Amino acid sequence: GLLAAPAASARPVQADTAASLTVQTLIEATHTRLVFETDVTRVAVGRSETLSVEILHSRELLVLGREPGRTSLVVWFAD
């Protein structure tokens, strides 16, 4: 999942090895770029109030932290 947080409470990326999920903090009102080795076919965000996602290229997403909160981002790949 992804967290959008105010600048004062930023935390580093953490991995949950049991489920092979990544938890990442994204500062509110900032963007981060996610690049994959496989083509992305679609994405879904749990709470669009917290996070918005734009597909820039077949293997690249631009993610914006919209407001503080916690949400999930699901990415489907071509394979």
All heavy atoms as a GROMACS GRO file, in nm:
protein
  594
    1GLY      N    1   0.082  -0.119   0.000
    1GLY     CA    2   0.000   0.000   0.000
    1GLY      C    3   0.086   0.124   0.000
    1GLY      O    4   0.205   0.118   0.014
    2LEU      N    5   0.023   0.238  -0.016
    2LEU     CA    6   0.093   0.364  -0.016
    2LEU      C    7   0.033   0.456   0.088
    2LEU      O    8  -0.087   0.453   0.113
    2LEU     CB    9   0.081   0.432  -0.154
    2LEU     CG   10   0.156   0.364  -0.265
    2LEU    CD1   11   0.111   0.418  -0.398
    2LEU    CD2   12   0.305   0.386  -0.250
    3LEU      N   13   0.117   0.539   0.147
    3LEU     CA   14   0.072   0.638   0.244
    3LEU      C   15   0.102   0.775   0.188
    3LEU      O   16   0.211   0.798   0.138
    3LEU     CB   17   0.149   0.622   0.376
    3LEU     CG   18   0.140   0.490   0.449
    3LEU    CD1   19   0.239   0.490   0.565
    3LEU    CD2   20   0.000   0.468   0.501
    4ALA      N   21   0.009   0.865   0.197
    4ALA     CA   22   0.036   1.006   0.168
    4ALA      C   23   0.043   1.075   0.303
    4ALA      O   24  -0.047   1.061   0.385
    4ALA     CB   25  -0.075   1.067   0.083
    5ALA      N   26   0.152   1.144   0.329
    5ALA     CA   27   0.173   1.200   0.462
    5ALA      C   28   0.216   1.345   0.453
    5ALA      O   29   0.280   1.386   0.356
    5ALA     CB   30   0.282   1.120   0.534
    6PRO      N   31   0.186   1.425   0.556
    6PRO     CA   32   0.240   1.561   0.562
    6PRO      C   33   0.392   1.555   0.570
    6PRO      O   34   0.448   1.456   0.617
    6PRO     CB   35   0.182   1.619   0.691
    6PRO     CG   36   0.071   1.527   0.730
    6PRO     CD   37   0.100   1.394   0.668
    7ALA      N   38   0.459   1.658   0.526
    7ALA     CA   39   0.606   1.658   0.521
    7ALA      C   40   0.670   1.626   0.655
    7ALA      O   41   0.771   1.559   0.659
    7ALA     CB   42   0.656   1.793   0.470
    8ALA      N   43   0.613   1.669   0.765
    8ALA     CA   44   0.673   1.649   0.897
    8ALA      C   45   0.676   1.502   0.940
    8ALA      O   46   0.754   1.464   1.024
    8ALA     CB   47   0.598   1.730   1.002
    9SER      N   48   0.592   1.417   0.881
    9SER     CA   49   0.587   1.278   0.926
    9SER      C   50   0.634   1.180   0.819
    9SER      O   51   0.591   1.066   0.816
    9SER     CB   52   0.444   1.243   0.970
    9SER     OG   53   0.357   1.249   0.858
   10ALA      N   54   0.722   1.222   0.732
   10ALA     CA   55   0.772   1.133   0.627
   10ALA      C   56   0.850   1.018   0.687
   10ALA      O   57   0.924   1.035   0.782
   10ALA     CB   58   0.860   1.211   0.530
   11ARG      N   59   0.832   0.898   0.633
   11ARG     CA   60   0.902   0.778   0.679
   11ARG      C   61   0.963   0.708   0.558
   11ARG      O   62   0.914   0.722   0.447
   11ARG     CB   63   0.805   0.684   0.749
   11ARG     CG   64   0.757   0.739   0.882
   11ARG     CD   65   0.667   0.638   0.950
   11ARG     NE   66   0.547   0.614   0.871
   11ARG     CZ   67   0.427   0.662   0.902
   11ARG    NH1   68   0.411   0.734   1.010
   11ARG    NH2   69   0.324   0.636   0.827
   12PRO      N   70   1.066   0.626   0.579
   12PRO     CA   71   1.128   0.555   0.467
   12PRO      C   72   1.041   0.440   0.416
   12PRO      O   73   0.946   0.398   0.481
   12PRO     CB   74   1.258   0.501   0.529
   12PRO     CG   75   1.228   0.490   0.673
   12PRO     CD   76   1.132   0.601   0.705
   13VAL      N   77   1.079   0.390   0.301
   13VAL     CA   78   1.010   0.275   0.241
   13VAL      C   79   1.034   0.153   0.329
   13VAL      O   80   1.142   0.132   0.381
   13VAL     CB   81   1.068   0.249   0.100
   13VAL    CG1   82   1.011   0.122   0.040
   13VAL    CG2   83   1.038   0.367   0.010
   14GLN      N   84   0.929   0.071   0.347
   14GLN     CA   85   0.939  -0.052   0.424
   14GLN      C   86   0.883  -0.167   0.342
   14GLN      O   87   0.785  -0.149   0.272
   14GLN     CB   88   0.858  -0.041   0.553
   14GLN     CG   89   0.900   0.071   0.644
   14GLN     CD   90   0.807   0.085   0.761
   14GLN    OE1   91   0.702   0.026   0.766
   14GLN    NE2   92   0.846   0.166   0.856
   15ALA      N   93   0.944  -0.282   0.351
   15ALA     CA   94   0.895  -0.398   0.278
   15ALA      C   95   0.828  -0.497   0.374
   15ALA      O   96   0.877  -0.519   0.484
   15ALA     CB   97   1.010  -0.468   0.206
   16ASP      N   98   0.717  -0.553   0.332
   16ASP     CA   99   0.647  -0.657   0.408
   16ASP      C  100   0.678  -0.788   0.335
   16ASP      O  101   0.612  -0.823   0.240
   16ASP     CB  102   0.497  -0.629   0.410
   16ASP     CG  103   0.417  -0.737   0.479
   16ASP    OD1  104   0.478  -0.836   0.524
   16ASP    OD2  105   0.296  -0.721   0.487
   17THR      N  106   0.780  -0.860   0.380
   17THR     CA  107   0.825  -0.978   0.308
   17THR      C  108   0.726  -1.093   0.310
   17THR      O  109   0.723  -1.173   0.219
   17THR     CB  110   0.961  -1.026   0.364
   17THR    OG1  111   0.947  -1.046   0.503
   17THR    CG2  112   1.069  -0.923   0.336
   18ALA      N  113   0.642  -1.100   0.412
   18ALA     CA  114   0.546  -1.211   0.422
   18ALA      C  115   0.449  -1.209   0.304
   18ALA      O  116   0.414  -1.312   0.250
   18ALA     CB  117   0.470  -1.205   0.553
   19ALA      N  118   0.404  -1.092   0.264
   19ALA     CA  119   0.308  -1.082   0.155
   19ALA      C  120   0.373  -1.028   0.028
   19ALA      O  121   0.307  -1.010  -0.072
   19ALA     CB  122   0.192  -0.991   0.196
   20SER      N  123   0.503  -1.002   0.032
   20SER     CA  124   0.580  -0.940  -0.076
   20SER      C  125   0.514  -0.813  -0.128
   20SER      O  126   0.505  -0.790  -0.246
   20SER     CB  127   0.609  -1.040  -0.189
   20SER     OG  128   0.492  -1.071  -0.260
   21LEU      N  129   0.466  -0.732  -0.034
   21LEU     CA  130   0.409  -0.601  -0.064
   21LEU      C  131   0.506  -0.494  -0.018
   21LEU      O  132   0.586  -0.518   0.072
   21LEU     CB  133   0.276  -0.582   0.008
   21LEU     CG  134   0.165  -0.680  -0.025
   21LEU    CD1  135   0.045  -0.657   0.066
   21LEU    CD2  136   0.126  -0.668  -0.170
   22THR      N  137   0.496  -0.378  -0.076
   22THR     CA  138   0.580  -0.266  -0.036
   22THR      C  139   0.493  -0.156   0.021
   22THR      O  140   0.391  -0.122  -0.037
   22THR     CB  141   0.659  -0.211  -0.156
   22THR    OG1  142   0.741  -0.316  -0.206
   22THR    CG2  143   0.744  -0.093  -0.117
   23VAL      N  144   0.532  -0.102   0.134
   23VAL     CA  145   0.467   0.014   0.191
   23VAL      C  146   0.560   0.131   0.168
   23VAL      O  147   0.678   0.125   0.202
   23VAL     CB  148   0.440  -0.004   0.342
   23VAL    CG1  149   0.386   0.125   0.403
   23VAL    CG2  150   0.345  -0.119   0.365
   24GLN      N  151   0.508   0.235   0.108
   24GLN     CA  152   0.589   0.351   0.076
   24GLN      C  153   0.517   0.477   0.121
   24GLN      O  154   0.398   0.490   0.103
   24GLN     CB  155   0.614   0.358  -0.075
   24GLN     CG  156   0.700   0.474  -0.116
   24GLN     CD  157   0.734   0.468  -0.263
   24GLN    OE1  158   0.712   0.368  -0.329
   24GLN    NE2  159   0.790   0.575  -0.312
   25THR      N  160   0.593   0.569   0.180
   25THR     CA  161   0.537   0.697   0.220
   25THR      C  162   0.563   0.797   0.109
   25THR      O  163   0.673   0.806   0.056
   25THR     CB  164   0.601   0.747   0.350
   25THR    OG1  165   0.573   0.652   0.452
   25THR    CG2  166   0.546   0.882   0.391
   26LEU      N  167   0.460   0.872   0.076
   26LEU     CA  168   0.470   0.977  -0.025
   26LEU      C  169   0.425   1.106   0.042
   26LEU      O  170   0.317   1.112   0.101
   26LEU     CB  171   0.378   0.942  -0.143
   26LEU     CG  172   0.373   1.039  -0.258
   26LEU    CD1  173   0.510   1.051  -0.324
   26LEU    CD2  174   0.270   0.991  -0.360
   27ILE      N  175   0.507   1.209   0.034
   27ILE     CA  176   0.475   1.337   0.096
   27ILE      C  177   0.354   1.399   0.026
   27ILE      O  178   0.346   1.400  -0.096
   27ILE     CB  179   0.595   1.433   0.088
   27ILE    CG1  180   0.721   1.371   0.145
   27ILE    CG2  181   0.564   1.566   0.156
   27ILE    CD1  182   0.714   1.340   0.290
   28GLU      N  183   0.261   1.452   0.105
   28GLU     CA  184   0.143   1.519   0.051
   28GLU      C  185   0.185   1.628  -0.049
   28GLU      O  186   0.279   1.702  -0.026
   28GLU     CB  187   0.064   1.582   0.166
   28GLU     CG  188  -0.060   1.654   0.122
   28GLU     CD  189  -0.133   1.718   0.240
   28GLU    OE1  190  -0.079   1.717   0.352
   28GLU    OE2  191  -0.242   1.769   0.217
   29ALA      N  192   0.114   1.635  -0.161
   29ALA     CA  193   0.136   1.734  -0.267
   29ALA      C  194   0.268   1.716  -0.342
   29ALA      O  195   0.318   1.809  -0.404
   29ALA     CB  196   0.123   1.876  -0.214
   30THR      N  197   0.325   1.596  -0.337
   30THR     CA  198   0.444   1.567  -0.417
   30THR      C  199   0.418   1.445  -0.505
   30THR      O  200   0.330   1.365  -0.478
   30THR     CB  201   0.568   1.538  -0.328
   30THR    OG1  202   0.542   1.422  -0.249
   30THR    CG2  203   0.601   1.656  -0.240
   31HIS      N  204   0.499   1.433  -0.608
   31HIS     CA  205   0.490   1.321  -0.702
   31HIS      C  206   0.605   1.224  -0.680
   31HIS      O  207   0.712   1.263  -0.633
   31HIS     CB  208   0.500   1.371  -0.847
   31HIS     CG  209   0.381   1.445  -0.894
   31HIS    ND1  210   0.368   1.580  -0.876
   31HIS    CD2  211   0.269   1.403  -0.957
   31HIS    CE1  212   0.253   1.620  -0.928
   31HIS    NE2  213   0.191   1.514  -0.977
   32THR      N  214   0.583   1.100  -0.717
   32THR     CA  215   0.691   1.004  -0.727
   32THR      C  216   0.668   0.923  -0.854
   32THR      O  217   0.556   0.905  -0.899
   32THR     CB  218   0.700   0.912  -0.603
   32THR    OG1  219   0.824   0.842  -0.608
   32THR    CG2  220   0.586   0.813  -0.596
   33ARG      N  221   0.776   0.878  -0.912
   33ARG     CA  222   0.771   0.802  -1.037
   33ARG      C  223   0.797   0.656  -1.004
   33ARG      O  224   0.892   0.624  -0.932
   33ARG     CB  225   0.881   0.857  -1.128
   33ARG     CG  226   0.874   0.815  -1.268
   33ARG     CD  227   0.978   0.898  -1.347
   33ARG     NE  228   1.046   0.809  -1.436
   33ARG     CZ  229   1.171   0.769  -1.426
   33ARG    NH1  230   1.247   0.813  -1.330
   33ARG    NH2  231   1.222   0.686  -1.513
   34LEU      N  232   0.711   0.566  -1.055
   34LEU     CA  233   0.729   0.422  -1.038
   34LEU      C  234   0.759   0.363  -1.175
   34LEU      O  235   0.681   0.381  -1.268
   34LEU     CB  236   0.604   0.358  -0.979
   34LEU     CG  237   0.556   0.411  -0.844
   34LEU    CD1  238   0.426   0.342  -0.804
   34LEU    CD2  239   0.661   0.392  -0.738
   35VAL      N  240   0.871   0.294  -1.186
   35VAL     CA  241   0.913   0.233  -1.313
   35VAL      C  242   0.918   0.082  -1.295
   35VAL      O  243   0.972   0.032  -1.196
   35VAL     CB  244   1.051   0.287  -1.358
   35VAL    CG1  245   1.093   0.223  -1.488
   35VAL    CG2  246   1.048   0.438  -1.369
   36PHE      N  247   0.859   0.009  -1.390
   36PHE     CA  248   0.851  -0.136  -1.384
   36PHE      C  249   0.925  -0.199  -1.501
   36PHE      O  250   0.947  -0.135  -1.604
   36PHE     CB  251   0.704  -0.180  -1.387
   36PHE     CG  252   0.623  -0.123  -1.273
   36PHE    CD1  253   0.547  -0.008  -1.291
   36PHE    CD2  254   0.625  -0.182  -1.149
   36PHE    CE1  255   0.473   0.046  -1.187
   36PHE    CE2  256   0.552  -0.129  -1.044
   36PHE     CZ  257   0.476  -0.015  -1.063
   37GLU      N  258   0.961  -0.325  -1.489
   37GLU     CA  259   1.030  -0.397  -1.595
   37GLU      C  260   0.934  -0.460  -1.694
   37GLU      O  261   0.976  -0.509  -1.798
   37GLU     CB  262   1.120  -0.504  -1.534
   37GLU     CG  263   1.234  -0.445  -1.453
   37GLU     CD  264   1.325  -0.551  -1.396
   37GLU    OE1  265   1.312  -0.670  -1.434
   37GLU    OE2  266   1.409  -0.515  -1.313
   38THR      N  267   0.803  -0.459  -1.664
   38THR     CA  268   0.700  -0.519  -1.748
   38THR      C  269   0.596  -0.412  -1.779
   38THR      O  270   0.572  -0.323  -1.698
   38THR     CB  271   0.632  -0.636  -1.673
   38THR    OG1  272   0.734  -0.728  -1.633
   38THR    CG2  273   0.532  -0.708  -1.760
   39ASP      N  274   0.532  -0.422  -1.895
   39ASP     CA  275   0.429  -0.326  -1.933
   39ASP      C  276   0.310  -0.330  -1.836
   39ASP      O  277   0.263  -0.436  -1.798
   39ASP     CB  278   0.376  -0.354  -2.074
   39ASP     CG  279   0.478  -0.320  -2.182
   39ASP    OD1  280   0.579  -0.254  -2.151
   39ASP    OD2  281   0.456  -0.360  -2.297
   40VAL      N  282   0.264  -0.212  -1.797
   40VAL     CA  283   0.147  -0.196  -1.711
   40VAL      C  284   0.023  -0.189  -1.801
   40VAL      O  285   0.023  -0.116  -1.899
   40VAL     CB  286   0.159  -0.066  -1.627
   40VAL    CG1  287   0.032  -0.039  -1.550
   40VAL    CG2  288   0.279  -0.074  -1.534
   41THR      N  289  -0.082  -0.264  -1.766
   41THR     CA  290  -0.205  -0.259  -1.846
   41THR      C  291  -0.314  -0.177  -1.780
   41THR      O  292  -0.396  -0.117  -1.847
   41THR     CB  293  -0.258  -0.400  -1.876
   41THR    OG1  294  -0.281  -0.468  -1.754
   41THR    CG2  295  -0.160  -0.477  -1.963
   42ARG      N  296  -0.316  -0.174  -1.645
   42ARG     CA  297  -0.413  -0.091  -1.574
   42ARG      C  298  -0.372  -0.078  -1.429
   42ARG      O  299  -0.289  -0.154  -1.379
   42ARG     CB  300  -0.555  -0.145  -1.586
   42ARG     CG  301  -0.579  -0.278  -1.519
   42ARG     CD  302  -0.724  -0.322  -1.537
   42ARG     NE  303  -0.739  -0.455  -1.485
   42ARG     CZ  304  -0.852  -0.508  -1.447
   42ARG    NH1  305  -0.963  -0.438  -1.457
   42ARG    NH2  306  -0.857  -0.630  -1.400
   43VAL      N  307  -0.433   0.021  -1.362
   43VAL     CA  308  -0.405   0.045  -1.220
   43VAL      C  309  -0.536   0.076  -1.148
   43VAL      O  310  -0.634   0.118  -1.212
   43VAL     CB  311  -0.307   0.163  -1.199
   43VAL    CG1  312  -0.171   0.132  -1.259
   43VAL    CG2  313  -0.363   0.292  -1.254
   44ALA      N  314  -0.537   0.054  -1.018
   44ALA     CA  315  -0.653   0.087  -0.935
   44ALA      C  316  -0.601   0.144  -0.803
   44ALA      O  317  -0.505   0.094  -0.747
   44ALA     CB  318  -0.739  -0.036  -0.909
   45VAL      N  319  -0.669   0.249  -0.755
   45VAL     CA  320  -0.635   0.313  -0.628
   45VAL      C  321  -0.752   0.293  -0.533
   45VAL      O  322  -0.867   0.315  -0.570
   45VAL     CB  323  -0.608   0.464  -0.648
   45VAL    CG1  324  -0.584   0.532  -0.514
   45VAL    CG2  325  -0.491   0.486  -0.741
   46GLY      N  326  -0.722   0.252  -0.412
   46GLY     CA  327  -0.827   0.229  -0.312
   46GLY      C  328  -0.900   0.356  -0.274
   46GLY      O  329  -1.022   0.360  -0.273
   47ARG      N  330  -0.828   0.462  -0.241
   47ARG     CA  331  -0.888   0.590  -0.202
   47ARG      C  332  -0.830   0.699  -0.291
   47ARG      O  333  -0.720   0.748  -0.265
   47ARG     CB  334  -0.858   0.622  -0.056
   47ARG     CG  335  -0.934   0.539   0.044
   47ARG     CD  336  -0.909   0.582   0.189
   47ARG     NE  337  -0.884   0.723   0.208
   47ARG     CZ  338  -0.978   0.816   0.232
   47ARG    NH1  339  -1.103   0.780   0.241
   47ARG    NH2  340  -0.946   0.941   0.250
   48SER      N  341  -0.905   0.740  -0.392
   48SER     CA  342  -0.856   0.842  -0.485
   48SER      C  343  -0.842   0.980  -0.419
   48SER      O  344  -0.776   1.067  -0.473
   48SER     CB  345  -0.947   0.850  -0.607
   48SER     OG  346  -1.078   0.881  -0.569
   49GLU      N  347  -0.902   0.999  -0.302
   49GLU     CA  348  -0.884   1.124  -0.228
   49GLU      C  349  -0.742   1.135  -0.173
   49GLU      O  350  -0.690   1.244  -0.151
   49GLU     CB  351  -0.982   1.135  -0.109
   49GLU     CG  352  -1.128   1.124  -0.147
   49GLU     CD  353  -1.178   0.981  -0.155
   49GLU    OE1  354  -1.108   0.888  -0.108
   49GLU    OE2  355  -1.287   0.962  -0.210
   50THR      N  356  -0.680   1.020  -0.150
   50THR     CA  357  -0.547   1.015  -0.091
   50THR      C  358  -0.437   1.012  -0.196
   50THR      O  359  -0.330   1.069  -0.178
   50THR     CB  360  -0.534   0.889  -0.001
   50THR    OG1  361  -0.637   0.893   0.096
   50THR    CG2  362  -0.400   0.881   0.068
   51LEU      N  363  -0.464   0.948  -0.309
   51LEU     CA  364  -0.360   0.922  -0.408
   51LEU      C  365  -0.419   0.926  -0.548
   51LEU      O  366  -0.528   0.876  -0.572
   51LEU     CB  367  -0.305   0.781  -0.382
   51LEU     CG  368  -0.180   0.739  -0.454
   51LEU    CD1  369  -0.059   0.805  -0.392
   51LEU    CD2  370  -0.165   0.588  -0.447
   52SER      N  371  -0.346   0.987  -0.641
   52SER     CA  372  -0.386   0.979  -0.782
   52SER      C  373  -0.269   0.921  -0.861
   52SER      O  374  -0.153   0.939  -0.824
   52SER     CB  375  -0.428   1.115  -0.836
   52SER     OG  376  -0.320   1.204  -0.837
   53VAL      N  377  -0.301   0.850  -0.969
   53VAL     CA  378  -0.201   0.782  -1.049
   53VAL      C  379  -0.226   0.811  -1.196
   53VAL      O  380  -0.340   0.807  -1.242
   53VAL     CB  381  -0.205   0.628  -1.027
   53VAL    CG1  382  -0.101   0.558  -1.112
   53VAL    CG2  383  -0.186   0.595  -0.882
   54GLU      N  384  -0.119   0.839  -1.267
   54GLU     CA  385  -0.126   0.860  -1.412
   54GLU      C  386  -0.027   0.766  -1.479
   54GLU      O  387   0.088   0.756  -1.435
   54GLU     CB  388  -0.091   1.005  -1.443
   54GLU     CG  389  -0.096   1.039  -1.588
   54GLU     CD  390  -0.059   1.184  -1.615
   54GLU    OE1  391  -0.054   1.264  -1.520
   54GLU    OE2  392  -0.033   1.216  -1.732
   55ILE      N  393  -0.072   0.695  -1.582
   55ILE     CA  394   0.019   0.610  -1.659
   55ILE      C  395   0.090   0.700  -1.760
   55ILE      O  396   0.027   0.757  -1.849
   55ILE     CB  397  -0.056   0.496  -1.730
   55ILE    CG1  398  -0.123   0.404  -1.628
   55ILE    CG2  399   0.041   0.415  -1.818
   55ILE    CD1  400  -0.209   0.294  -1.687
   56LEU      N  401   0.223   0.716  -1.744
   56LEU     CA  402   0.301   0.802  -1.832
   56LEU      C  403   0.348   0.729  -1.956
   56LEU      O  404   0.361   0.787  -2.063
   56LEU     CB  405   0.424   0.858  -1.759
   56LEU     CG  406   0.396   0.947  -1.639
   56LEU    CD1  407   0.527   0.988  -1.575
   56LEU    CD2  408   0.317   1.070  -1.683
   57HIS      N  409   0.379   0.603  -1.938
   57HIS     CA  410   0.436   0.519  -2.042
   57HIS      C  411   0.396   0.376  -2.008
   57HIS      O  412   0.349   0.350  -1.898
   57HIS     CB  413   0.589   0.537  -2.042
   57HIS     CG  414   0.658   0.468  -2.155
   57HIS    ND1  415   0.709   0.343  -2.144
   57HIS    CD2  416   0.685   0.509  -2.281
   57HIS    CE1  417   0.765   0.308  -2.259
   57HIS    NE2  418   0.751   0.407  -2.343
   58SER      N  419   0.415   0.285  -2.096
   58SER     CA  420   0.372   0.147  -2.070
   58SER      C  421   0.437   0.085  -1.946
   58SER      O  422   0.384  -0.008  -1.889
   58SER     CB  423   0.399   0.060  -2.192
   58SER     OG  424   0.538   0.055  -2.220
   59ARG      N  425   0.551   0.140  -1.902
   59ARG     CA  426   0.620   0.086  -1.785
   59ARG      C  427   0.646   0.191  -1.677
   59ARG      O  428   0.728   0.170  -1.588
   59ARG     CB  429   0.753   0.023  -1.827
   59ARG     CG  430   0.734  -0.095  -1.918
   59ARG     CD  431   0.862  -0.160  -1.955
   59ARG     NE  432   0.835  -0.275  -2.041
   59ARG     CZ  433   0.924  -0.364  -2.075
   59ARG    NH1  434   1.047  -0.353  -2.031
   59ARG    NH2  435   0.891  -0.463  -2.153
   60GLU      N  436   0.575   0.302  -1.684
   60GLU     CA  437   0.603   0.412  -1.591
   60GLU      C  438   0.475   0.478  -1.542
   60GLU      O  439   0.387   0.512  -1.620
   60GLU     CB  440   0.689   0.515  -1.663
   60GLU     CG  441   0.733   0.629  -1.579
   60GLU     CD  442   0.826   0.722  -1.657
   60GLU    OE1  443   0.851   0.702  -1.777
   60GLU    OE2  444   0.872   0.817  -1.594
   61LEU      N  445   0.464   0.494  -1.408
   61LEU     CA  446   0.350   0.560  -1.346
   61LEU      C  447   0.398   0.685  -1.273
   61LEU      O  448   0.509   0.688  -1.220
   61LEU     CB  449   0.283   0.469  -1.243
   61LEU     CG  450   0.233   0.333  -1.288
   61LEU    CD1  451   0.177   0.257  -1.170
   61LEU    CD2  452   0.131   0.348  -1.398
   62LEU      N  453   0.312   0.787  -1.268
   62LEU     CA  454   0.336   0.906  -1.188
   62LEU      C  455   0.230   0.908  -1.079
   62LEU      O  456   0.110   0.906  -1.108
   62LEU     CB  457   0.329   1.032  -1.274
   62LEU     CG  458   0.366   1.162  -1.203
   62LEU    CD1  459   0.513   1.159  -1.162
   62LEU    CD2  460   0.337   1.280  -1.293
   63VAL      N  461   0.274   0.908  -0.953
   63VAL     CA  462   0.184   0.898  -0.839
   63VAL      C  463   0.190   1.030  -0.761
   63VAL      O  464   0.299   1.082  -0.733
   63VAL     CB  465   0.226   0.781  -0.748
   63VAL    CG1  466   0.133   0.766  -0.630
   63VAL    CG2  467   0.231   0.651  -0.828
   64LEU      N  468   0.072   1.084  -0.725
   64LEU     CA  469   0.063   1.209  -0.650
   64LEU      C  470  -0.003   1.184  -0.516
   64LEU      O  471  -0.113   1.128  -0.510
   64LEU     CB  472  -0.019   1.312  -0.728
   64LEU     CG  473  -0.060   1.439  -0.652
   64LEU    CD1  474   0.062   1.522  -0.616
   64LEU    CD2  475  -0.160   1.520  -0.732
   65GLY      N  476   0.064   1.224  -0.407
   65GLY     CA  477   0.004   1.220  -0.274
   65GLY      C  478  -0.089   1.339  -0.260
   65GLY      O  479  -0.045   1.453  -0.257
   66ARG      N  480  -0.220   1.314  -0.254
   66ARG     CA  481  -0.318   1.422  -0.256
   66ARG      C  482  -0.351   1.476  -0.116
   66ARG      O  483  -0.367   1.594  -0.097
   66ARG     CB  484  -0.444   1.376  -0.325
   66ARG     CG  485  -0.418   1.340  -0.472
   66ARG     CD  486  -0.538   1.282  -0.536
   66ARG     NE  487  -0.649   1.375  -0.521
   66ARG     CZ  488  -0.725   1.419  -0.618
   66ARG    NH1  489  -0.703   1.378  -0.740
   66ARG    NH2  490  -0.824   1.501  -0.596
   67GLU      N  491  -0.369   1.386  -0.020
   67GLU     CA  492  -0.398   1.428   0.118
   67GLU      C  493  -0.349   1.319   0.212
   67GLU      O  494  -0.331   1.205   0.172
   67GLU     CB  495  -0.547   1.454   0.139
   67GLU     CG  496  -0.635   1.332   0.131
   67GLU     CD  497  -0.782   1.362   0.158
   67GLU    OE1  498  -0.829   1.470   0.121
   67GLU    OE2  499  -0.848   1.276   0.217
   68PRO      N  500  -0.326   1.353   0.340
   68PRO     CA  501  -0.279   1.252   0.435
   68PRO      C  502  -0.379   1.136   0.445
   68PRO      O  503  -0.500   1.155   0.442
   68PRO     CB  504  -0.273   1.328   0.568
   68PRO     CG  505  -0.251   1.470   0.527
   68PRO     CD  506  -0.332   1.486   0.401
   69GLY      N  507  -0.326   1.017   0.454
   69GLY     CA  508  -0.409   0.898   0.466
   69GLY      C  509  -0.335   0.776   0.417
   69GLY      O  510  -0.219   0.783   0.380
   70ARG      N  511  -0.405   0.666   0.415
   70ARG     CA  512  -0.347   0.538   0.372
   70ARG      C  513  -0.438   0.480   0.265
   70ARG      O  514  -0.560   0.484   0.277
   70ARG     CB  515  -0.336   0.444   0.490
   70ARG     CG  516  -0.266   0.317   0.457
   70ARG     CD  517  -0.254   0.230   0.582
   70ARG     NE  518  -0.182   0.111   0.546
   70ARG     CZ  519  -0.069   0.072   0.602
   70ARG    NH1  520  -0.017   0.141   0.700
   70ARG    NH2  521  -0.009  -0.038   0.562
   71THR      N  522  -0.378   0.424   0.161
   71THR     CA  523  -0.455   0.362   0.053
   71THR      C  524  -0.375   0.250  -0.009
   71THR      O  525  -0.263   0.222   0.032
   71THR     CB  526  -0.496   0.468  -0.053
   71THR    OG1  527  -0.590   0.409  -0.142
   71THR    CG2  528  -0.376   0.520  -0.130
   72SER      N  529  -0.432   0.187  -0.108
   72SER     CA  530  -0.360   0.082  -0.181
   72SER      C  531  -0.354   0.118  -0.328
   72SER      O  532  -0.438   0.192  -0.379
   72SER     CB  533  -0.429  -0.053  -0.163
   72SER     OG  534  -0.562  -0.045  -0.212
   73LEU      N  535  -0.254   0.067  -0.394
   73LEU     CA  536  -0.237   0.082  -0.538
   73LEU      C  537  -0.216  -0.058  -0.594
   73LEU      O  538  -0.124  -0.129  -0.553
   73LEU     CB  539  -0.115   0.170  -0.569
   73LEU     CG  540  -0.073   0.177  -0.716
   73LEU    CD1  541  -0.181   0.241  -0.801
   73LEU    CD2  542   0.057   0.254  -0.728
   74VAL      N  543  -0.305  -0.099  -0.684
   74VAL     CA  544  -0.295  -0.229  -0.748
   74VAL      C  545  -0.254  -0.206  -0.894
   74VAL      O  546  -0.313  -0.122  -0.961
   74VAL     CB  547  -0.429  -0.307  -0.743
   74VAL    CG1  548  -0.415  -0.442  -0.811
   74VAL    CG2  549  -0.476  -0.322  -0.600
   75VAL      N  550  -0.152  -0.279  -0.938
   75VAL     CA  551  -0.102  -0.265  -1.075
   75VAL      C  552  -0.114  -0.398  -1.146
   75VAL      O  553  -0.070  -0.502  -1.094
   75VAL     CB  554   0.047  -0.220  -1.072
   75VAL    CG1  555   0.101  -0.206  -1.213
   75VAL    CG2  556   0.063  -0.090  -0.994
   76TRP      N  557  -0.176  -0.397  -1.265
   76TRP     CA  558  -0.186  -0.516  -1.350
   76TRP      C  559  -0.080  -0.505  -1.460
   76TRP      O  560  -0.061  -0.398  -1.517
   76TRP     CB  561  -0.322  -0.526  -1.416
   76TRP     CG  562  -0.433  -0.571  -1.327
   76TRP    CD1  563  -0.480  -0.699  -1.315
   76TRP    CD2  564  -0.513  -0.491  -1.240
   76TRP    NE1  565  -0.585  -0.702  -1.224
   76TRP    CE2  566  -0.606  -0.576  -1.178
   76TRP    CE3  567  -0.516  -0.355  -1.208
   76TRP    CZ2  568  -0.700  -0.529  -1.086
   76TRP    CZ3  569  -0.609  -0.308  -1.116
   76TRP    CH2  570  -0.699  -0.395  -1.058
   77PHE      N  571  -0.017  -0.618  -1.488
   77PHE     CA  572   0.089  -0.621  -1.590
   77PHE      C  573   0.044  -0.704  -1.711
   77PHE      O  574  -0.044  -0.790  -1.698
   77PHE     CB  575   0.217  -0.681  -1.531
   77PHE     CG  576   0.273  -0.598  -1.420
   77PHE    CD1  577   0.252  -0.631  -1.287
   77PHE    CD2  578   0.347  -0.484  -1.447
   77PHE    CE1  579   0.303  -0.555  -1.184
   77PHE    CE2  580   0.399  -0.406  -1.346
   77PHE     CZ  581   0.376  -0.441  -1.213
   78ALA      N  582   0.106  -0.680  -1.823
   78ALA     CA  583   0.072  -0.746  -1.948
   78ALA      C  584   0.093  -0.898  -1.940
   78ALA      O  585   0.020  -0.974  -2.004
   78ALA     CB  586   0.154  -0.688  -2.062
   79ASP      N  587   0.188  -0.942  -1.861
   79ASP     CA  588   0.215  -1.086  -1.852
   79ASP      C  589   0.139  -1.149  -1.738
   79ASP      O  590   0.151  -1.260  -1.703
   79ASP     CB  591   0.365  -1.113  -1.841
   79ASP     CG  592   0.427  -1.053  -1.717
   79ASP    OD1  593   0.357  -0.984  -1.641
   79ASP    OD2  594   0.547  -1.075  -1.699
   0.00000   0.00000   0.00000
